[in-house]
Amino acid sequence: MRNSTVSCGLAAVLSVALIPAGFAQTPTPATFSNYELGGNPFVFGFSVGTSCPNTAGTCVNTEGEPSIRADHAGNFYASSENVFCVLGGLCGGTFAWQSTDAGAHFTTLPLPNSASVASLGVSPAGGDTDIAVASQRNAAGFYNIYVASLQSHPPLVEVYVSASKDGGATWSINPAGASVPADDREWIAADGASKVCVSYHALPATDDIVVDCSFDGGTTFTQHASAFDAADLFNAALQNQIGNLAIDPGNHVIYQVFSSIANAGELQCLTCSQHAVWIAVSVDGGTTFSDHIVYNNPDVTVAYGHQFVNVAVDGADNVYVLYSDNHNLFYSFSTDLGQTWSAPYQINKAPSNTAIFPWASAGRAGALDVVWYGTSFYDGVTVPDNYPLSAAWYVYFAQNLTVQASGIVHYGGVCEGGVACTAPANRDLLDDFGVAASPTTGLATIIYTSDQYMNTAAEPARTQGSTTCNASTSNSAECSHTDIALQTGGSGVIVPH
């Protein structure tokens, strides 16, 4: 494994504002070790049962756009979509992994989507994967695991929800998790032992954000609601970009974050971008939502509609929202269930002069882990989609210090348009990645996408398949794969049990 640590000062506004005096501590810079996961769709068995890292050279995969969560026992669960599924057609769908040793190793689980056609490596779903873990154990003593993904063949017709009630050993699947057909960019969140909710863009005619909830572990979704209240329905007029869904396990409040214009009058504004960050809040379990502005930038040309605005909730019911303007990354926080919000605080500093694709994981009161893709390049004119090949992208991690958590994961432009990305725009890093903190150690495990050829013990060369990742195809989709960055030292965001 390789360690890559670069510490830089970061104003600890968050800890000063919200961490109680009893939790005050001098943070220690984090260190990370990095390795690739096993998830090869071109080998017999699809890498199921492979534990990584190992010395056998079998820790290779073709997945990207990953997500990760932890259960209350300290186990990590992760999912990532097969990049060949993004191209359409039947394929391996979503891959999933489990770690039972605080992220030191991840084992490839049976593929969550394959149950849809009773074949290990074939599925009509797998796009835009997201994962959730129940906050309470089921009757058998396990935490339910849920993996949501978009139908990929034909594309964007439905949301598939896979559920495991035995730690990922087996999966059941609901191929109709959305109440409105024709969907895009779904998210999933769990609450209690058997409640799970999905949110998504309903594509017909508008971009309404729909939140559907199941109370039987994902078998049926019987509760349906729009994230837009009556006063803010203008947000459904093709004016928003959806962010993730979160449920506070303590008070069961549901949060759906998005970016949009600020008011109905801006529907006629030709120069208005998605300069307002919003949050939809449900205090009745997802039956109804009320909408609140997190931050309204007075410069209407500034856009926060990038992949993606992000929401997280800490152990004291404080809520955090992250958003990027394609240059800097900011957060705001709320201490009153999302009703009012702090001013923006900038997270990134040099050498991360550009910060995109944020994700957060909250711990104890006032403690937050944040990750993003960052590069030192910034010229004030070029958007990240068109950055030159000299722009080297890294995974960055912020707590009370900023840490470079990976080696170089990509050179050049990073397209933020999702399925709208067309050549020559580069989408090798896809649309998002994630971080989760262990409830038992407080340390972070990051899951991310890289398109770099390494040929090391931790990231071996992949020789199987229709394409080959080698030195000549590095920095291309042929080399896109999912990696882990394990925090091996420094401060944690949770006081260990």
C-alpha positions as CSV (number, residue, x, y, z in Angstrom):
1,M,0.0,0.0,0.0
2,R,1.1,3.5,-0.6
3,N,0.7,6.4,1.8
4,S,0.1,9.9,0.5
5,T,-0.2,12.8,3.0
6,V,0.0,16.5,2.5
7,S,-1.3,18.6,5.3
8,C,-2.4,22.2,4.8
9,G,-4.0,24.7,7.2
10,L,-7.8,24.9,7.2
11,A,-9.8,27.3,9.4
12,A,-11.7,25.2,11.8
13,V,-14.8,27.3,11.8
14,L,-17.0,24.2,12.2
15,S,-15.3,22.9,15.4
16,V,-15.3,26.4,17.0
17,A,-19.0,26.9,16.2
18,L,-20.5,23.6,17.1
19,I,-18.2,21.2,18.9
20,P,-18.9,21.3,22.7
21,A,-16.0,22.2,24.9
22,G,-15.8,18.6,26.2
23,F,-15.0,17.4,22.7
24,A,-12.4,20.1,21.9
25,Q,-9.1,18.6,20.8
26,T,-6.0,19.4,18.8
27,P,-6.5,17.7,15.5
28,T,-3.8,15.4,14.1
29,P,-3.2,15.4,10.4
30,A,-4.8,12.3,8.8
31,T,-2.8,9.7,6.8
32,F,-4.2,7.3,4.2
33,S,-3.3,4.1,2.5
34,N,-4.8,3.4,-0.9
35,Y,-5.7,0.2,-2.7
36,E,-8.0,-1.1,-5.5
37,L,-11.1,-3.2,-5.0
38,G,-11.9,-6.6,-6.7
39,G,-14.7,-6.4,-9.2
40,N,-13.7,-7.8,-12.5
41,P,-16.7,-8.6,-14.8
42,F,-14.4,-10.4,-17.2
43,V,-13.4,-13.3,-14.9
44,F,-15.4,-16.3,-13.8
45,G,-17.3,-15.6,-10.6
46,F,-17.0,-11.8,-11.1
47,S,-14.5,-11.5,-8.2
48,V,-17.1,-12.5,-5.6
49,G,-15.4,-13.5,-2.4
50,T,-12.1,-11.7,-3.4
51,S,-10.6,-9.8,-0.4
52,C,-8.5,-6.8,-1.1
53,P,-5.7,-5.8,-0.8
54,N,-3.9,-9.0,-1.6
55,T,-0.7,-10.2,-3.2
56,A,-2.5,-12.4,-5.9
57,G,-3.0,-9.6,-8.4
58,T,-6.8,-10.1,-8.3
59,C,-7.8,-6.7,-6.9
60,V,-8.8,-5.2,-10.2
61,N,-12.2,-3.7,-11.2
62,T,-13.9,-1.7,-13.9
63,E,-16.2,0.3,-11.7
64,G,-16.7,4.0,-11.0
65,E,-18.9,6.6,-9.3
66,P,-18.9,4.7,-5.9
67,S,-20.7,5.3,-2.6
68,I,-20.0,4.0,0.9
69,R,-21.8,3.8,4.3
70,A,-21.0,2.3,7.7
71,D,-23.3,0.4,10.1
72,H,-23.4,1.0,13.8
73,A,-21.2,-2.1,14.4
74,G,-18.4,-0.5,12.4
75,N,-18.7,-2.5,9.2
76,F,-18.4,-0.7,5.9
77,Y,-20.5,-1.3,2.8
78,A,-19.7,0.1,-0.6
79,S,-21.2,0.0,-4.1
80,S,-20.0,1.2,-7.5
81,E,-21.4,0.9,-11.0
82,N,-19.7,-1.1,-13.8
83,V,-18.5,1.5,-16.2
84,F,-19.4,-0.8,-19.1
85,C,-23.1,-0.5,-17.9
86,V,-22.9,3.2,-18.5
87,L,-22.6,2.4,-22.2
88,G,-25.9,0.5,-22.1
89,G,-26.9,-3.1,-22.6
90,L,-27.0,-6.0,-20.1
91,C,-23.9,-6.4,-18.0
92,G,-22.7,-7.0,-14.4
93,G,-24.7,-4.0,-13.1
94,T,-23.7,-2.8,-9.6
95,F,-20.8,-4.3,-7.6
96,A,-20.8,-4.2,-3.8
97,W,-18.2,-4.8,-1.1
98,Q,-18.1,-5.3,2.7
99,S,-15.4,-4.6,5.2
100,T,-15.5,-6.1,8.7
101,D,-12.1,-4.8,9.9
102,A,-12.6,-1.0,9.8
103,G,-11.7,-0.7,6.1
104,A,-8.4,-2.6,6.2
105,H,-9.8,-5.1,3.7
106,F,-12.9,-5.2,1.5
107,T,-14.5,-8.4,0.2
108,T,-16.5,-8.5,-3.0
109,L,-20.2,-9.4,-2.3
110,P,-22.6,-11.1,-4.7
111,L,-23.8,-8.5,-7.2
112,P,-26.9,-6.8,-5.9
113,N,-28.6,-6.4,-9.3
114,S,-28.1,-9.9,-10.6
115,A,-31.1,-11.3,-8.8
116,S,-33.2,-9.4,-11.3
117,V,-32.5,-12.1,-13.9
118,A,-31.3,-14.9,-11.7
119,S,-27.8,-14.8,-13.3
120,L,-24.7,-13.8,-11.4
121,G,-23.2,-11.3,-13.9
122,V,-26.2,-10.0,-15.8
123,S,-28.5,-7.2,-15.0
124,P,-30.5,-4.5,-16.8
125,A,-29.7,-2.0,-14.0
126,G,-26.7,-0.6,-12.3
127,G,-26.4,3.1,-13.3
128,D,-26.0,5.9,-10.7
129,T,-25.6,3.6,-7.8
130,D,-26.2,4.7,-4.2
131,I,-26.1,2.7,-1.0
132,A,-27.8,2.9,2.4
133,V,-27.5,0.9,5.6
134,A,-30.3,0.6,8.3
135,S,-29.7,2.4,11.6
136,Q,-31.2,-0.5,13.6
137,R,-30.8,-4.3,13.3
138,N,-33.5,-6.5,11.8
139,A,-35.0,-9.6,13.6
140,A,-32.1,-11.7,12.4
141,G,-29.5,-9.4,13.9
142,F,-28.3,-7.8,10.7
143,Y,-28.4,-4.2,9.5
144,N,-30.4,-4.1,6.2
145,I,-28.3,-3.0,3.2
146,Y,-29.9,-1.2,0.3
147,V,-28.4,-0.5,-3.2
148,A,-30.3,1.7,-5.6
149,S,-29.5,2.1,-9.3
150,L,-31.1,3.3,-12.5
151,Q,-32.3,0.9,-15.1
152,S,-29.7,0.9,-17.9
153,H,-31.4,-1.3,-20.5
154,P,-33.5,0.4,-21.7
155,P,-32.1,3.4,-19.9
156,L,-33.8,5.6,-17.2
157,V,-37.1,3.8,-17.1
158,E,-37.1,2.8,-13.4
159,V,-35.2,2.8,-10.2
160,Y,-34.1,-0.7,-9.0
161,V,-33.8,-1.2,-5.2
162,S,-31.8,-4.2,-4.1
163,A,-32.0,-5.3,-0.4
164,S,-29.9,-7.6,1.7
165,K,-31.1,-8.7,5.1
166,D,-28.1,-11.0,5.8
167,G,-25.0,-8.8,5.6
168,G,-24.8,-8.9,1.8
169,A,-24.7,-12.6,1.4
170,T,-28.0,-12.6,-0.6
171,W,-30.1,-10.0,-2.3
172,S,-33.7,-9.4,-3.2
173,I,-34.7,-6.8,-5.8
174,N,-37.5,-4.5,-6.4
175,P,-37.4,-3.4,-10.1
176,A,-40.0,-0.7,-9.5
177,G,-38.7,1.4,-6.7
178,A,-40.0,4.7,-8.3
179,S,-43.7,5.6,-8.3
180,V,-43.1,7.8,-11.4
181,P,-41.5,6.0,-14.4
182,A,-38.8,7.7,-16.4
183,D,-36.3,8.7,-13.8
184,D,-32.8,10.1,-13.3
185,R,-30.2,10.3,-10.5
186,E,-31.7,8.4,-7.7
187,W,-30.5,8.6,-4.1
188,I,-31.3,6.3,-1.1
189,A,-31.4,6.6,2.7
190,A,-32.5,4.2,5.4
191,D,-34.1,4.7,8.9
192,G,-34.7,2.3,11.7
193,A,-34.8,-1.5,11.0
194,S,-36.9,-1.6,7.8
195,K,-37.7,1.9,6.5
196,V,-35.9,3.0,3.3
197,C,-36.6,6.0,1.0
198,V,-35.5,6.8,-2.5
199,S,-35.5,10.2,-4.2
200,Y,-35.1,10.9,-7.9
201,H,-35.8,13.3,-10.7
202,A,-39.1,12.5,-12.4
203,L,-38.3,13.3,-16.0
204,P,-41.7,13.5,-17.8
205,A,-42.4,17.2,-18.6
206,T,-40.6,18.6,-15.5
207,D,-37.7,17.9,-13.1
208,D,-39.9,17.3,-10.1
209,I,-38.0,15.7,-7.2
210,V,-40.0,12.7,-5.9
211,V,-39.4,11.0,-2.5
212,D,-40.8,7.4,-2.2
213,C,-40.6,5.5,1.1
214,S,-40.9,1.8,1.9
215,F,-41.7,0.4,5.4
216,D,-41.0,-3.2,4.6
217,G,-37.3,-3.2,3.7
218,G,-37.7,-2.1,0.1
219,T,-40.3,-4.8,-0.9
220,T,-42.9,-2.2,-1.6
221,F,-42.8,1.6,-1.8
222,T,-46.2,2.9,-0.5
223,Q,-45.6,6.5,0.4
224,H,-45.0,9.1,-2.3
225,A,-44.4,12.9,-2.0
226,S,-42.9,15.8,-4.0
227,A,-39.9,17.5,-2.3
228,F,-41.4,20.8,-3.4
229,D,-44.0,22.5,-1.3
230,A,-46.9,24.5,-2.8
231,A,-45.1,27.8,-2.5
232,D,-42.0,26.6,-4.4
233,L,-43.4,24.5,-7.2
234,F,-41.5,26.7,-9.7
235,N,-38.4,24.6,-8.8
236,A,-40.0,21.7,-10.8
237,A,-39.9,23.8,-14.0
238,L,-36.7,22.2,-15.3
239,Q,-34.8,24.6,-12.9
240,N,-33.1,22.3,-10.4
241,Q,-30.3,19.8,-9.9
242,I,-31.0,17.1,-7.3
243,G,-28.5,16.3,-4.5
244,N,-28.5,13.4,-2.0
245,L,-31.1,12.3,0.5
246,A,-30.4,12.0,4.2
247,I,-32.5,10.8,7.2
248,D,-31.6,11.8,10.8
249,P,-31.6,8.5,12.7
250,G,-32.3,10.3,16.0
251,N,-35.4,12.4,15.2
252,H,-36.2,10.8,11.8
253,V,-36.4,14.1,9.9
254,I,-35.8,13.7,6.2
255,Y,-33.6,16.1,4.2
256,Q,-33.4,16.4,0.4
257,V,-31.0,19.0,-0.9
258,F,-31.0,20.6,-4.4
259,S,-29.8,23.7,-6.3
260,S,-32.1,25.9,-8.3
261,I,-33.1,29.5,-9.0
262,A,-34.2,31.6,-6.0
263,N,-37.8,32.5,-6.9
264,A,-40.5,32.2,-9.5
265,G,-39.7,35.5,-11.0
266,E,-36.4,34.1,-12.2
267,L,-38.1,31.7,-14.5
268,Q,-38.0,34.5,-17.1
269,C,-34.4,35.4,-16.3
270,L,-32.1,34.5,-19.2
271,T,-28.9,35.0,-17.2
272,C,-29.9,33.3,-14.0
273,S,-28.0,30.1,-13.1
274,Q,-28.8,27.8,-10.2
275,H,-27.4,30.3,-7.8
276,A,-29.5,29.2,-4.8
277,V,-28.9,26.1,-2.7
278,W,-32.2,24.7,-1.2
279,I,-33.2,22.0,1.2
280,A,-36.5,20.2,1.5
281,V,-37.3,19.1,5.0
282,S,-39.9,16.6,6.2
283,V,-40.7,16.3,9.9
284,D,-43.6,13.8,9.3
285,G,-41.6,11.0,7.9
286,G,-41.7,12.0,4.2
287,T,-45.5,12.6,3.9
288,T,-44.9,16.3,3.2
289,F,-41.9,18.6,2.7
290,S,-41.2,22.3,3.3
291,D,-38.5,24.1,1.3
292,H,-35.9,26.4,2.7
293,I,-33.0,28.3,1.0
294,V,-29.6,27.4,2.4
295,Y,-27.7,30.1,0.5
296,N,-28.8,32.5,-2.2
297,N,-25.9,34.0,-4.0
298,P,-26.7,37.6,-5.0
299,D,-24.7,37.1,-8.2
300,V,-27.3,35.2,-10.2
301,T,-24.7,34.1,-12.7
302,V,-22.9,31.9,-10.1
303,A,-24.0,28.2,-10.5
304,Y,-24.1,25.6,-7.8
305,G,-25.7,23.0,-10.1
306,H,-22.7,20.8,-10.3
307,Q,-22.4,17.1,-9.2
308,F,-23.6,17.5,-6.5
309,V,-24.8,19.6,-3.6
310,N,-24.6,17.3,-0.5
311,V,-26.3,17.1,2.9
312,A,-25.2,15.3,6.1
313,V,-26.5,15.2,9.7
314,D,-24.4,14.8,12.8
315,G,-25.1,13.1,16.1
316,A,-26.6,16.2,17.7
317,D,-29.1,16.8,14.8
318,N,-27.0,19.6,13.2
319,V,-27.4,19.6,9.4
320,Y,-24.6,20.5,6.9
321,V,-24.9,21.3,3.2
322,L,-21.9,21.4,0.9
323,Y,-21.8,23.2,-2.5
324,S,-19.3,24.1,-5.1
325,D,-19.3,27.0,-7.6
326,N,-16.8,25.1,-9.9
327,H,-13.9,26.8,-8.1
328,N,-14.3,26.8,-4.4
329,L,-16.2,24.4,-2.0
330,F,-18.4,25.8,0.8
331,Y,-20.5,24.5,3.6
332,S,-23.4,26.0,5.6
333,F,-24.9,24.5,8.8
334,S,-28.2,24.6,10.5
335,T,-29.0,23.9,14.2
336,D,-32.8,24.1,13.9
337,L,-33.7,21.3,11.6
338,G,-32.9,23.2,8.4
339,Q,-35.1,26.2,9.1
340,T,-32.3,28.7,9.1
341,W,-28.7,28.5,7.9
342,S,-25.3,30.0,8.6
343,A,-23.4,32.0,6.0
344,P,-21.1,30.0,3.7
345,Y,-17.7,28.9,4.9
346,Q,-15.0,28.0,2.4
347,I,-13.4,24.6,2.9
348,N,-10.7,24.2,0.2
349,K,-7.4,26.1,0.2
350,A,-4.2,25.8,-1.9
351,P,-3.0,23.5,-3.3
352,S,-6.7,22.6,-4.1
353,N,-7.5,25.7,-6.1
354,T,-10.4,24.0,-7.7
355,A,-12.8,21.7,-5.7
356,I,-15.6,19.7,-7.2
357,F,-17.8,16.6,-6.4
358,P,-18.1,17.1,-2.6
359,W,-19.3,14.5,-0.2
360,A,-19.6,14.6,3.6
361,S,-20.0,12.2,6.5
362,A,-20.9,13.6,9.9
363,G,-19.9,12.2,13.3
364,R,-20.3,13.6,16.8
365,A,-21.7,17.1,17.4
366,G,-20.0,19.5,15.1
367,A,-17.6,17.0,13.6
368,L,-17.6,16.5,9.8
369,D,-15.5,14.7,7.2
370,V,-15.5,16.2,3.7
371,V,-14.0,14.8,0.5
372,W,-13.7,16.3,-3.0
373,Y,-11.7,16.0,-6.2
374,G,-9.2,18.9,-6.3
375,T,-6.5,20.3,-8.5
376,S,-4.1,23.2,-8.2
377,F,-5.2,24.5,-11.6
378,Y,-7.4,27.5,-11.8
379,D,-7.3,30.4,-14.3
380,G,-10.5,32.1,-13.6
381,V,-11.9,31.4,-17.1
382,T,-11.8,27.7,-17.9
383,V,-14.5,25.5,-16.5
384,P,-13.3,22.1,-15.1
385,D,-14.8,20.3,-18.1
386,N,-12.1,21.9,-20.3
387,Y,-9.1,21.9,-18.0
388,P,-5.8,21.2,-19.7
389,L,-4.0,17.9,-19.3
390,S,-1.5,19.6,-17.0
391,A,-4.3,19.7,-14.4
392,A,-3.7,16.8,-12.0
393,W,-6.6,15.8,-9.9
394,Y,-6.4,14.3,-6.4
395,V,-8.9,13.1,-3.8
396,Y,-8.8,15.7,-0.9
397,F,-10.1,15.1,2.6
398,A,-10.9,17.8,5.1
399,Q,-11.6,17.6,8.8
400,N,-9.8,20.3,10.8
401,L,-6.9,20.0,8.4
402,T,-6.9,19.4,4.6
403,V,-5.2,16.2,3.5
404,Q,-4.4,14.9,0.1
405,A,-5.8,11.4,0.4
406,S,-4.7,9.8,-2.8
407,G,-2.2,9.9,-5.6
408,I,-3.2,11.5,-9.0
409,V,-6.5,10.1,-10.1
410,H,-6.9,12.0,-13.4
411,Y,-5.3,14.6,-15.7
412,G,-7.2,17.2,-17.7
413,G,-10.9,18.1,-17.9
414,V,-13.6,16.7,-15.7
415,C,-17.1,16.9,-17.3
416,E,-19.8,17.7,-14.8
417,G,-22.7,17.4,-17.2
418,G,-23.5,13.7,-16.4
419,V,-25.2,11.9,-19.4
420,A,-25.0,15.2,-21.3
421,C,-21.3,14.9,-21.5
422,T,-20.1,14.5,-25.1
423,A,-16.7,14.2,-26.7
424,P,-14.2,15.6,-26.3
425,A,-15.4,16.2,-22.7
426,N,-14.0,13.6,-20.3
427,R,-16.2,11.7,-17.9
428,D,-13.7,9.1,-16.6
429,L,-14.4,10.1,-13.0
430,L,-18.2,9.9,-13.6
431,D,-20.4,12.0,-11.3
432,D,-19.6,11.5,-7.6
433,F,-17.8,9.5,-4.9
434,G,-18.0,9.1,-1.1
435,V,-16.8,8.9,2.4
436,A,-18.0,7.2,5.6
437,A,-16.7,7.3,9.2
438,S,-16.4,4.2,11.3
439,P,-18.7,4.3,14.4
440,T,-16.1,2.2,16.3
441,T,-12.9,4.0,15.4
442,G,-14.0,7.4,14.2
443,L,-11.7,7.1,11.2
444,A,-12.7,7.7,7.6
445,T,-12.8,5.3,4.6
446,I,-13.0,7.0,1.2
447,I,-14.2,5.3,-2.0
448,Y,-13.3,7.0,-5.3
449,T,-12.7,6.6,-9.0
450,S,-9.3,6.7,-10.7
451,D,-8.4,6.3,-14.4
452,Q,-4.7,5.9,-13.8
453,Y,-2.6,2.8,-14.7
454,M,-0.5,2.0,-11.7
455,N,0.6,-1.7,-12.0
456,T,1.4,-2.0,-8.3
457,A,0.6,-4.6,-5.7
458,A,-2.2,-2.4,-4.4
459,E,-3.5,-1.5,-7.9
460,P,-2.4,-4.3,-10.3
461,A,-2.8,-4.2,-14.1
462,R,-6.0,-5.5,-15.6
463,T,-5.4,-7.8,-18.6
464,Q,-8.9,-9.4,-19.0
465,G,-11.8,-8.0,-20.9
466,S,-12.6,-6.2,-24.1
467,T,-10.1,-3.5,-23.3
468,T,-6.8,-3.5,-21.4
469,C,-5.7,-0.9,-18.9
470,N,-2.0,-0.3,-19.6
471,A,0.4,2.6,-19.8
472,S,-0.9,3.7,-23.2
473,T,-4.5,3.7,-22.1
474,S,-3.9,5.4,-18.7
475,N,-6.1,8.5,-18.1
476,S,-8.9,7.1,-20.2
477,A,-12.1,5.2,-19.5
478,E,-10.3,1.9,-20.2
479,C,-8.5,2.4,-16.9
480,S,-11.4,3.7,-14.8
481,H,-11.7,1.7,-11.6
482,T,-12.8,2.1,-7.9
483,D,-10.2,2.5,-5.1
484,I,-10.3,2.8,-1.4
485,A,-8.4,5.4,0.7
486,L,-8.2,4.1,4.3
487,Q,-7.5,6.6,7.1
488,T,-4.6,5.1,9.0
489,G,-3.8,7.9,11.4
490,G,-5.0,11.3,12.7
491,S,-8.2,12.5,14.3
492,G,-11.6,10.9,13.9
493,V,-15.0,12.5,13.9
494,I,-16.6,10.0,16.3
495,V,-15.6,9.2,19.9
496,P,-14.9,5.4,19.7
497,H,-17.1,3.2,21.8
